[in-house]
Amino acid sequence: MVALLIVGYTYGILRANFPTNFSHFIFDAAVLGLYGGVFMTPAQRAARHRTLSLQPWVAVLIGWPALMFLVPTQDWLIQLVGLRGAVFFVPFLLIGARMEESDFETLTMGMAVLNITELCLALWQFFFGIQQFFPHNAVTELIYRSNDVAGGAYRIPATFVASAAYGAVMALTVPFLIWLWAKPSVGLVRRRFLEVALLASGLGVFLSASRTSAILLGISLVGIFTSLRLKASHRQFRGCIEQLSDGERARRWRHEYPLFSARAVA
């Protein structure tokens, strides 16, 4: 998955520097490689059990568009493009169900490294220009037209196909980074590294100058910190209950009302 992330992050700059028809399929080829590596490897028993309930839904999500593809309403090449968008990424549901918690931790650390690297490239583009990374051609036309920031500055794309894609990816990776950062088992070094990655992600959203990405980042942060606060309050409440249960009054109350106390504890 980390290898696929690397291909996805660098797809924009690769396609810009190699503007051929085959460059459209760089990411698709990487996804097919992931599918081959995952589904040709026998899954563990627990992973197979987690995917059992998903398999019928995946079959429906793939089968229905495939059936509609056979209806000749448009040119078959146009329908093939639509079929690709509808079914190509559906198997990721099964891959996500197979992943263990350690796999998500590895994936999140990969996001952290990539986001910091992207910020370094974005800052270079901000101070020295995007021309060193993106030649002016038909593929990068949208990038060079996105110079409507104050003073005529460009919206920074880093290594993505457009600045909006850069900002959206940075905003969407923030929940993963905060999830790993908030885990008690994370060491001090990794926690500090994740904090740097969070800062890099936030700066990347603003360097992209994408309003939609900024709104998405704000909504994500509100939801995440509300969830963390509720979890902290729940832990404090449980701690208070445990302290009360160990007190003399609680022991006396359990002795006097054993049946009611057993139900309350359960």
Beta strands, then each sheet from edge to edge (+ up, - down):
end
